[in-house]
Amino acid sequence: RLVRIVRSYRVLRMLGEVRAIVWSVGTSFKPLLGAMLVLVGVIYLMAVYLVDTCNAYRVSMESTDAGFQPLGRYFGSVGGGMLTLWQAMTGGIDWATVMSPLLEHTSPIAVAIFLFYIAFSLLALLNLITGVFVESAVKRGKEDKDNYLVQYVRGVFKKMEQTNARVITWEDFQASLDTKEMKELFKAIDLDISEAHCVFKILDLDDDGTLDADEFLSGCLRLRGPAKTLDVLVLMREIRSMQNQIMEQMEGAPPNE
């Protein structure tokens, strides 16, 4: 059984989309708990008010009156009221059916509050909960892809490394361009494999003709996606520094005779 579990895990790692979905679902329980607490709190407060209002009107009614049974059916207790409000929000009961005895046998204030609950829950609360789930899923999915890319880049580096020096040269890099792993890597960082030599020069920060594991990993992660604000600020600072150096050299140069 353990071997089957391990094999299933390996299959999930091969299926990127399935792995991302499983990871997102597994990490959504905490947002789900928070959303359910908020939802239950709102339903409970509304149920307490409507049950108290309906029971106050039922006290003054006879058991044979037309509104006695409908009000008791929907809002006879706090638990029943919460169930009614949940069904009205999720479509288990048509909210107009629930509102009918309120409209006929209670005050306009109770009807207005019930309508406010329906509008708030359908137009705001459920959309907010959906937004929280979507944001959580996107964030977890991005984290999963980033973690997977880090492990993948490290694996590609180990395969390119021909010696125990823990560095790769341009020859090692070039020899691996036709491999499936390298093609997948360039696809992951949104670059064409024909730009391999330019990519190697960009990754080689110390310009020594070799790449160590840190240079290769950090460079691949930076090349993925659009430039970040920090990258733009660093580039602007380097350009400003070069401009100052050029101005100082021009000011210090002897005048032409």
C-alpha positions as semicolon CSV with decimal commas, in nm:
position;residue;x (nm);y (nm);z (nm)
1;R;0,000;0,000;0,000
2;L;0,286;0,238;0,079
3;V;0,442;0,169;-0,261
4;R;0,111;0,251;-0,429
5;I;0,090;0,578;-0,239
6;V;0,443;0,672;-0,345
7;R;0,364;0,586;-0,707
8;S;0,048;0,794;-0,693
9;Y;0,249;1,086;-0,556
10;R;0,496;1,058;-0,844
11;V;0,212;1,058;-1,094
12;L;0,071;1,373;-0,936
13;R;0,409;1,542;-0,964
14;M;0,411;1,467;-1,335
15;L;0,065;1,618;-1,383
16;G;0,121;1,986;-1,313
17;E;-0,239;2,102;-1,329
18;V;-0,369;1,813;-1,119
19;R;-0,096;1,873;-0,862
20;A;-0,183;2,243;-0,845
21;I;-0,555;2,168;-0,798
22;V;-0,491;1,910;-0,526
23;W;-0,251;2,148;-0,350
24;S;-0,500;2,437;-0,370
25;V;-0,786;2,226;-0,236
26;G;-0,572;2,092;0,046
27;T;-0,466;2,440;0,156
28;S;-0,814;2,593;0,131
29;F;-0,947;2,442;0,452
30;K;-0,832;2,735;0,662
31;P;-1,009;2,998;0,442
32;L;-1,310;2,763;0,432
33;L;-1,327;2,755;0,813
34;G;-1,306;3,134;0,836
35;A;-1,573;3,180;0,567
36;M;-1,806;2,933;0,736
37;L;-1,767;3,110;1,071
38;V;-1,859;3,445;0,914
39;L;-2,150;3,290;0,725
40;V;-2,285;3,109;1,031
41;G;-2,253;3,428;1,236
42;V;-2,456;3,632;0,988
43;I;-2,723;3,361;0,955
44;Y;-2,744;3,323;1,334
45;L;-2,797;3,695;1,396
46;M;-3,066;3,716;1,129
47;A;-3,237;3,399;1,257
48;V;-3,248;3,529;1,615
49;Y;-3,419;3,850;1,507
50;L;-3,669;3,687;1,269
51;V;-3,755;3,403;1,511
52;D;-3,814;3,651;1,793
53;T;-4,031;3,868;1,566
54;C;-4,235;3,576;1,432
55;N;-4,289;3,424;1,775
56;A;-4,406;3,762;1,906
57;Y;-4,674;3,769;1,637
58;R;-4,763;3,403;1,688
59;V;-4,833;3,464;2,058
60;S;-5,113;3,700;1,964
61;M;-5,258;3,451;1,710
62;E;-5,482;3,154;1,742
63;S;-5,351;2,819;1,630
64;T;-5,613;2,817;1,359
65;D;-5,505;3,149;1,209
66;A;-5,363;3,144;0,856
67;G;-5,020;3,271;0,951
68;F;-4,960;3,058;1,259
69;Q;-4,837;2,744;1,083
70;P;-4,623;2,912;0,808
71;L;-4,440;3,134;1,057
72;G;-4,379;2,836;1,284
73;R;-4,263;2,621;0,995
74;Y;-3,997;2,867;0,880
75;F;-3,909;3,058;1,198
76;G;-4,042;2,852;1,488
77;S;-3,697;2,805;1,646
78;V;-3,346;2,940;1,604
79;G;-3,226;2,618;1,444
80;G;-3,520;2,608;1,206
81;G;-3,473;2,975;1,124
82;M;-3,105;2,924;1,044
83;L;-3,194;2,630;0,819
84;T;-3,458;2,841;0,643
85;L;-3,216;3,129;0,586
86;W;-2,950;2,889;0,456
87;Q;-3,197;2,731;0,214
88;A;-3,321;3,071;0,099
89;M;-2,964;3,178;0,027
90;T;-2,853;2,860;-0,149
91;G;-3,172;2,789;-0,346
92;G;-3,309;2,507;-0,135
93;I;-3,624;2,717;-0,088
94;D;-3,744;3,006;-0,299
95;W;-3,687;3,317;-0,089
96;A;-4,019;3,460;-0,211
97;T;-4,196;3,162;-0,053
98;V;-4,028;3,235;0,281
99;M;-4,105;3,607;0,254
100;S;-4,476;3,554;0,185
101;P;-4,584;3,479;0,549
102;L;-4,356;3,756;0,675
103;L;-4,519;4,001;0,436
104;E;-4,873;3,896;0,525
105;H;-4,851;3,844;0,901
106;T;-4,554;4,045;1,038
107;S;-4,422;4,400;1,020
108;P;-4,265;4,569;0,716
109;I;-3,943;4,599;0,914
110;A;-3,906;4,221;0,929
111;V;-3,968;4,199;0,553
112;A;-3,712;4,473;0,485
113;I;-3,451;4,302;0,701
114;F;-3,515;3,969;0,529
115;L;-3,477;4,132;0,185
116;F;-3,158;4,301;0,303
117;Y;-3,025;3,962;0,414
118;I;-3,102;3,807;0,074
119;A;-2,940;4,095;-0,116
120;F;-2,636;4,106;0,114
121;S;-2,579;3,731;0,110
122;L;-2,624;3,682;-0,265
123;L;-2,460;3,999;-0,396
124;A;-2,187;4,057;-0,138
125;L;-2,120;3,777;0,108
126;L;-2,103;3,483;-0,133
127;N;-1,899;3,684;-0,382
128;L;-1,654;3,783;-0,110
129;I;-1,618;3,421;-0,001
130;T;-1,563;3,316;-0,363
131;G;-1,301;3,588;-0,401
132;V;-1,118;3,468;-0,090
133;F;-1,113;3,113;-0,224
134;V;-0,995;3,221;-0,568
135;E;-0,721;3,440;-0,423
136;S;-0,609;3,159;-0,192
137;A;-0,610;2,907;-0,476
138;V;-0,412;3,137;-0,707
139;K;-0,160;3,215;-0,432
140;R;-0,114;2,850;-0,337
141;G;-0,093;2,749;-0,700
142;K;0,181;3,005;-0,762
143;E;0,371;2,886;-0,456
144;D;0,343;2,527;-0,576
145;K;0,471;2,619;-0,922
146;D;0,758;2,818;-0,773
147;N;0,858;2,531;-0,545
148;Y;0,834;2,284;-0,830
149;L;1,041;2,514;-1,055
150;V;1,312;2,542;-0,789
151;Q;1,339;2,164;-0,761
152;Y;1,327;2,129;-1,140
153;V;1,603;2,386;-1,195
154;R;1,823;2,212;-0,941
155;G;1,767;1,881;-1,117
156;V;1,856;2,034;-1,455
157;F;2,174;2,184;-1,309
158;K;2,284;1,848;-1,170
159;K;2,232;1,683;-1,509
160;M;2,435;1,952;-1,688
161;E;2,720;1,936;-1,439
162;Q;2,990;1,720;-1,595
163;T;3,250;1,747;-1,318
164;N;3,248;1,769;-0,942
165;A;3,338;2,138;-0,950
166;R;2,970;2,227;-0,895
167;V;2,980;2,471;-1,186
168;I;2,878;2,448;-1,550
169;T;3,045;2,606;-1,849
170;W;2,897;2,733;-2,173
171;E;2,995;2,404;-2,335
172;D;2,794;2,211;-2,074
173;F;2,506;2,450;-2,116
174;Q;2,513;2,424;-2,495
175;A;2,538;2,045;-2,493
176;S;2,215;2,024;-2,292
177;L;2,003;2,249;-2,514
178;D;1,856;1,957;-2,708
179;T;1,742;1,770;-2,399
180;K;1,378;1,761;-2,298
181;E;1,456;1,904;-1,954
182;M;1,627;2,213;-2,097
183;K;1,342;2,275;-2,342
184;E;1,092;2,254;-2,057
185;L;1,303;2,493;-1,852
186;F;1,311;2,756;-2,125
187;K;0,937;2,713;-2,167
188;A;0,885;2,763;-1,794
189;I;1,078;3,092;-1,792
190;D;0,901;3,211;-2,111
191;L;1,215;3,233;-2,326
192;D;1,308;3,088;-2,663
193;I;1,586;2,833;-2,664
194;S;1,754;3,019;-2,955
195;E;1,848;3,287;-2,701
196;A;2,049;3,038;-2,497
197;H;2,385;3,216;-2,531
198;C;2,235;3,548;-2,425
199;V;2,065;3,377;-2,130
200;F;2,394;3,221;-2,023
201;K;2,567;3,561;-2,025
202;I;2,284;3,713;-1,823
203;L;2,299;3,435;-1,566
204;D;2,678;3,467;-1,537
205;L;2,676;3,757;-1,292
206;D;3,049;3,751;-1,211
207;D;3,139;3,711;-1,582
208;D;3,381;3,424;-1,524
209;G;3,239;3,198;-1,795
210;T;3,084;2,952;-1,549
211;L;2,761;2,921;-1,354
212;D;2,732;2,784;-1,006
213;A;2,409;2,648;-0,860
214;D;2,310;2,974;-0,692
215;E;2,364;3,182;-1,005
216;F;2,170;2,936;-1,217
217;L;1,879;2,904;-0,974
218;S;1,837;3,273;-0,887
219;G;1,883;3,376;-1,249
220;C;1,619;3,137;-1,380
221;L;1,372;3,252;-1,117
222;R;1,435;3,616;-1,202
223;L;1,398;3,558;-1,574
224;R;1,056;3,404;-1,521
225;G;0,770;3,648;-1,575
226;P;0,776;4,027;-1,601
227;A;1,030;4,248;-1,431
228;K;0,955;4,327;-1,068
229;T;0,966;4,675;-0,918
230;L;1,285;4,587;-0,733
231;D;1,455;4,480;-1,056
232;V;1,359;4,806;-1,225
233;L;1,486;5,012;-0,929
234;V;1,816;4,821;-0,926
235;L;1,856;4,884;-1,300
236;M;1,780;5,255;-1,258
237;R;2,035;5,278;-0,978
238;E;2,303;5,108;-1,188
239;I;2,233;5,341;-1,482
240;R;2,249;5,645;-1,255
241;S;2,580;5,520;-1,112
242;M;2,723;5,474;-1,461
243;Q;2,609;5,824;-1,558
244;N;2,782;5,972;-1,252
245;Q;3,104;5,787;-1,334
246;I;3,097;5,911;-1,692
247;M;3,033;6,270;-1,578
248;E;3,322;6,249;-1,329
249;Q;3,556;6,119;-1,599
250;M;3,448;6,393;-1,837
251;E;3,499;6,662;-1,572
252;G;3,841;6,524;-1,482
253;A;3,962;6,495;-1,839
254;P;4,211;6,768;-1,953
255;P;4,067;7,026;-2,194
256;N;4,152;6,991;-2,560
257;E;4,411;7,241;-2,684
